[in-house]
Amino acid sequence: MLRFKELVNNNILMSGETGAGKSYILHKIIEEIRKEDEETLIYISDPKFVEFKKDINNQNILSYDALEIAKIIKERQNAIKNDKNISFNHLFIIYDEIGLLLPPSCSIAKSSMRKEAIEDSIIKSCNGKAFKDINVHLIAATQTPARFTLEETFDKFDLYFEIKTNLDEDNDYYLKMLKKKFGKNIYELCTTHLDERFIIIYKLEK
């Protein structure tokens, strides 16, 4: 499993069939974050309002709010312009099903303004080195990665997790999709396992 150092140096997208254990892996990642740094701020998007109900409102673990995240990002950007040596607590944005937040779904948007803020905060939180400089990190899960219609989002992840319950499954759809999109720039980094789940990790060379 990735340790805190890897989590803060990579934007991560994980994919898996229903029941493969995406939410379970996200819970384990949150445990790792809290174990390392209790001051880390975590925003969780849980469109089903089930998987992370018990986590939200614990210390520094909040329900996803696109407008609040956009405000924090803007404040950090302004602060670092004035002081290049300023440091920030880590902020993780975790999406349990990021596909529901992007077109054409965007199922939790209550208004056009919130819809735009959601899309904007997703794109901004993927913005590579600029957001590592202000300690903003993105971890997302999706059942259907093909839903990613925004180039700005899909291209900005660093690691891609494929979660399986059985390594013998004859299903390399995810790898084929990554190869088609990134060619030789994507490669298999390693295969690890957590309890009864297998995690195949692909790395995007940038």
C-alpha positions as a Markdown table, in Angstrom:
| # | Residue | x | y | z |
|---|---|---|---|---|
| 1 | Met | 0.0 | 0.0 | 0.0 |
| 2 | Leu | 1.2 | 3.5 | -0.7 |
| 3 | Arg | 2.7 | 5.4 | 2.2 |
| 4 | Phe | 2.1 | 9.0 | 3.1 |
| 5 | Lys | 5.2 | 10.2 | 1.1 |
| 6 | Glu | 3.8 | 8.7 | -2.1 |
| 7 | Leu | 0.3 | 10.0 | -1.4 |
| 8 | Val | 1.5 | 13.6 | -1.3 |
| 9 | Asn | 3.6 | 13.3 | -4.4 |
| 10 | Asn | 1.1 | 11.8 | -6.8 |
| 11 | Asn | -2.5 | 12.5 | -7.9 |
| 12 | Ile | -4.2 | 9.1 | -8.0 |
| 13 | Leu | -7.1 | 7.6 | -10.0 |
| 14 | Met | -8.3 | 4.2 | -9.2 |
| 15 | Ser | -10.8 | 2.1 | -11.2 |
| 16 | Gly | -12.6 | -1.2 | -10.5 |
| 17 | Glu | -15.8 | -3.1 | -11.0 |
| 18 | Thr | -18.7 | -2.8 | -8.5 |
| 19 | Gly | -17.6 | -4.6 | -5.4 |
| 20 | Ala | -13.9 | -4.7 | -6.3 |
| 21 | Gly | -13.1 | -2.6 | -3.2 |
| 22 | Lys | -12.6 | 1.0 | -4.4 |
| 23 | Ser | -14.2 | 2.5 | -1.3 |
| 24 | Tyr | -12.4 | 0.1 | 1.0 |
| 25 | Ile | -9.0 | 1.1 | -0.5 |
| 26 | Leu | -10.0 | 4.8 | 0.0 |
| 27 | His | -10.8 | 4.1 | 3.7 |
| 28 | Lys | -7.3 | 2.5 | 4.0 |
| 29 | Ile | -5.7 | 5.5 | 2.4 |
| 30 | Ile | -7.5 | 7.9 | 4.8 |
| 31 | Glu | -6.3 | 5.8 | 7.7 |
| 32 | Glu | -2.7 | 6.1 | 6.4 |
| 33 | Ile | -3.1 | 9.9 | 6.1 |
| 34 | Arg | -4.5 | 10.3 | 9.6 |
| 35 | Lys | -1.8 | 8.1 | 11.1 |
| 36 | Glu | 0.9 | 10.3 | 9.6 |
| 37 | Asp | -0.6 | 13.7 | 10.1 |
| 38 | Glu | -3.7 | 14.5 | 12.1 |
| 39 | Glu | -3.7 | 18.1 | 11.0 |
| 40 | Thr | -4.2 | 17.1 | 7.3 |
| 41 | Leu | -7.4 | 18.5 | 5.9 |
| 42 | Ile | -9.5 | 16.0 | 4.0 |
| 43 | Tyr | -12.5 | 16.8 | 1.9 |
| 44 | Ile | -14.5 | 13.7 | 0.9 |
| 45 | Ser | -17.0 | 13.5 | -2.0 |
| 46 | Asp | -19.4 | 10.6 | -1.3 |
| 47 | Pro | -22.3 | 11.0 | -3.9 |
| 48 | Lys | -24.0 | 7.9 | -2.4 |
| 49 | Phe | -23.8 | 9.4 | 1.1 |
| 50 | Val | -23.1 | 6.0 | 2.5 |
| 51 | Glu | -19.5 | 4.8 | 2.3 |
| 52 | Phe | -17.9 | 7.7 | 4.3 |
| 53 | Lys | -20.8 | 8.8 | 6.5 |
| 54 | Lys | -18.9 | 7.7 | 9.7 |
| 55 | Asp | -15.7 | 9.5 | 8.7 |
| 56 | Ile | -17.2 | 12.9 | 7.9 |
| 57 | Asn | -17.2 | 15.5 | 10.7 |
| 58 | Asn | -14.4 | 13.7 | 12.5 |
| 59 | Gln | -11.3 | 15.8 | 13.1 |
| 60 | Asn | -10.4 | 17.7 | 9.9 |
| 61 | Ile | -12.5 | 15.3 | 7.7 |
| 62 | Leu | -15.2 | 17.3 | 5.9 |
| 63 | Ser | -17.9 | 16.7 | 3.4 |
| 64 | Tyr | -16.9 | 17.8 | -0.1 |
| 65 | Asp | -17.8 | 21.4 | -0.9 |
| 66 | Ala | -16.6 | 22.7 | -4.3 |
| 67 | Leu | -17.0 | 26.4 | -3.3 |
| 68 | Glu | -15.1 | 26.0 | 0.0 |
| 69 | Ile | -12.3 | 24.1 | -1.8 |
| 70 | Ala | -12.1 | 26.8 | -4.5 |
| 71 | Lys | -11.8 | 29.5 | -1.8 |
| 72 | Ile | -9.0 | 27.6 | 0.1 |
| 73 | Ile | -7.1 | 27.1 | -3.2 |
| 74 | Lys | -7.4 | 30.8 | -4.1 |
| 75 | Glu | -6.2 | 31.8 | -0.6 |
| 76 | Arg | -3.2 | 29.5 | -0.8 |
| 77 | Gln | -2.3 | 30.8 | -4.3 |
| 78 | Asn | -2.4 | 34.4 | -3.2 |
| 79 | Ala | -0.4 | 33.6 | -0.1 |
| 80 | Ile | 2.4 | 31.9 | -2.0 |
| 81 | Lys | 2.6 | 34.8 | -4.5 |
| 82 | Asn | 3.5 | 37.0 | -1.6 |
| 83 | Asp | 5.8 | 34.6 | 0.2 |
| 84 | Lys | 7.5 | 31.8 | -1.8 |
| 85 | Asn | 8.7 | 30.2 | 1.5 |
| 86 | Ile | 5.3 | 29.8 | 3.1 |
| 87 | Ser | 4.1 | 26.3 | 4.0 |
| 88 | Phe | 0.7 | 24.8 | 4.2 |
| 89 | Asn | -0.9 | 21.8 | 5.9 |
| 90 | His | -1.7 | 19.1 | 3.4 |
| 91 | Leu | -5.2 | 19.2 | 1.8 |
| 92 | Phe | -6.5 | 16.0 | 0.2 |
| 93 | Ile | -9.6 | 16.0 | -2.0 |
| 94 | Ile | -11.0 | 12.5 | -2.2 |
| 95 | Tyr | -13.7 | 11.5 | -4.7 |
| 96 | Asp | -15.4 | 8.2 | -4.2 |
| 97 | Glu | -17.0 | 8.3 | -7.7 |
| 98 | Ile | -15.6 | 11.2 | -9.6 |
| 99 | Gly | -17.5 | 10.2 | -12.7 |
| 100 | Leu | -20.7 | 11.4 | -11.1 |
| 101 | Leu | -19.2 | 14.9 | -10.8 |
| 102 | Leu | -18.3 | 15.3 | -14.4 |
| 103 | Pro | -20.4 | 15.8 | -17.6 |
| 104 | Pro | -22.7 | 14.4 | -18.6 |
| 105 | Ser | -23.6 | 13.1 | -15.1 |
| 106 | Cys | -22.8 | 15.9 | -12.5 |
| 107 | Ser | -25.5 | 14.4 | -10.4 |
| 108 | Ile | -24.8 | 16.3 | -7.1 |
| 109 | Ala | -24.8 | 19.8 | -8.6 |
| 110 | Lys | -27.7 | 21.8 | -7.3 |
| 111 | Ser | -27.2 | 24.8 | -9.5 |
| 112 | Ser | -25.3 | 25.8 | -12.6 |
| 113 | Met | -22.9 | 27.9 | -10.3 |
| 114 | Arg | -22.2 | 24.8 | -8.1 |
| 115 | Lys | -21.8 | 22.6 | -11.2 |
| 116 | Glu | -19.1 | 25.0 | -12.6 |
| 117 | Ala | -17.4 | 25.2 | -9.2 |
| 118 | Ile | -17.3 | 21.4 | -9.0 |
| 119 | Glu | -15.7 | 21.0 | -12.5 |
| 120 | Asp | -13.4 | 23.9 | -11.8 |
| 121 | Ser | -12.2 | 22.6 | -8.4 |
| 122 | Ile | -11.6 | 19.1 | -10.0 |
| 123 | Ile | -9.5 | 20.6 | -12.8 |
| 124 | Lys | -7.6 | 22.9 | -10.5 |
| 125 | Ser | -6.9 | 20.2 | -8.0 |
| 126 | Cys | -5.3 | 18.1 | -10.8 |
| 127 | Asn | -3.0 | 20.9 | -11.7 |
| 128 | Gly | 0.3 | 19.1 | -11.2 |
| 129 | Lys | 3.3 | 20.9 | -9.6 |
| 130 | Ala | 1.4 | 24.1 | -9.0 |
| 131 | Phe | -0.8 | 22.3 | -6.5 |
| 132 | Lys | 1.9 | 20.3 | -5.0 |
| 133 | Asp | 3.5 | 23.6 | -4.1 |
| 134 | Ile | 0.4 | 24.6 | -2.1 |
| 135 | Asn | 0.0 | 21.0 | -0.7 |
| 136 | Val | -3.3 | 20.1 | -2.5 |
| 137 | His | -3.6 | 16.5 | -3.5 |
| 138 | Leu | -6.2 | 14.5 | -5.4 |
| 139 | Ile | -7.3 | 10.9 | -5.0 |
| 140 | Ala | -10.3 | 9.7 | -7.0 |
| 141 | Ala | -12.1 | 6.5 | -7.7 |
| 142 | Thr | -14.4 | 5.6 | -10.6 |
| 143 | Gln | -16.1 | 2.5 | -11.9 |
| 144 | Thr | -16.0 | 3.8 | -15.5 |
| 145 | Pro | -12.9 | 5.8 | -16.4 |
| 146 | Ala | -14.2 | 6.2 | -19.9 |
| 147 | Arg | -16.6 | 8.8 | -18.5 |
| 148 | Phe | -13.7 | 11.2 | -18.2 |
| 149 | Thr | -14.5 | 13.7 | -21.0 |
| 150 | Leu | -12.3 | 16.5 | -19.6 |
| 151 | Glu | -8.8 | 16.2 | -20.9 |
| 152 | Glu | -7.6 | 18.6 | -18.2 |
| 153 | Thr | -8.6 | 16.1 | -15.6 |
| 154 | Phe | -7.7 | 12.7 | -16.9 |
| 155 | Asp | -4.2 | 13.7 | -18.1 |
| 156 | Lys | -3.1 | 15.2 | -14.8 |
| 157 | Phe | -3.1 | 12.0 | -12.7 |
| 158 | Asp | 0.3 | 10.5 | -11.9 |
| 159 | Leu | -0.7 | 7.0 | -10.7 |
| 160 | Tyr | -3.6 | 4.8 | -12.0 |
| 161 | Phe | -4.8 | 1.9 | -9.7 |
| 162 | Glu | -6.7 | -1.0 | -11.2 |
| 163 | Ile | -8.4 | -2.9 | -8.4 |
| 164 | Lys | -9.3 | -6.5 | -8.8 |
| 165 | Thr | -10.4 | -9.4 | -6.6 |
| 166 | Asn | -8.9 | -11.9 | -8.9 |
| 167 | Leu | -5.7 | -11.5 | -10.9 |
| 168 | Asp | -6.8 | -14.2 | -13.3 |
| 169 | Glu | -9.7 | -12.1 | -14.6 |
| 170 | Asp | -9.5 | -11.8 | -18.3 |
| 171 | Asn | -10.2 | -8.1 | -18.4 |
| 172 | Asp | -7.5 | -5.7 | -19.4 |
| 173 | Tyr | -9.9 | -2.9 | -20.5 |
| 174 | Tyr | -8.3 | -0.4 | -18.1 |
| 175 | Leu | -4.8 | -1.0 | -19.4 |
| 176 | Lys | -5.9 | -0.9 | -23.0 |
| 177 | Met | -7.6 | 2.4 | -22.4 |
| 178 | Leu | -4.5 | 3.8 | -20.7 |
| 179 | Lys | -2.2 | 2.6 | -23.5 |
| 180 | Lys | -4.5 | 4.0 | -26.2 |
| 181 | Lys | -4.4 | 7.4 | -24.5 |
| 182 | Phe | -0.8 | 7.6 | -23.3 |
| 183 | Gly | 1.1 | 5.1 | -25.4 |
| 184 | Lys | 4.6 | 4.4 | -24.2 |
| 185 | Asn | 4.3 | 7.0 | -21.4 |
| 186 | Ile | 2.3 | 4.6 | -19.3 |
| 187 | Tyr | 3.8 | 1.5 | -17.7 |
| 188 | Glu | 3.0 | -1.0 | -15.0 |
| 189 | Leu | 4.8 | 0.0 | -11.9 |
| 190 | Cys | 4.0 | -2.9 | -9.6 |
| 191 | Thr | 1.2 | -5.2 | -8.3 |
| 192 | Thr | 0.4 | -5.2 | -4.6 |
| 193 | His | -2.4 | -6.6 | -2.5 |
| 194 | Leu | -4.4 | -5.5 | 0.5 |
| 195 | Asp | -6.4 | -8.2 | 2.3 |
| 196 | Glu | -8.3 | -9.9 | -0.6 |
| 197 | Arg | -7.8 | -7.1 | -3.1 |
| 198 | Phe | -5.1 | -6.9 | -5.8 |
| 199 | Ile | -3.9 | -3.4 | -6.9 |
| 200 | Ile | -2.1 | -3.1 | -10.2 |
| 201 | Ile | -0.4 | 0.3 | -10.3 |
| 202 | Tyr | 0.4 | 2.1 | -13.5 |
| 203 | Lys | 2.7 | 5.1 | -13.6 |
| 204 | Leu | 2.4 | 8.0 | -16.1 |
| 205 | Glu | 5.8 | 9.3 | -17.2 |
| 206 | Lys | 5.6 | 13.1 | -17.7 |
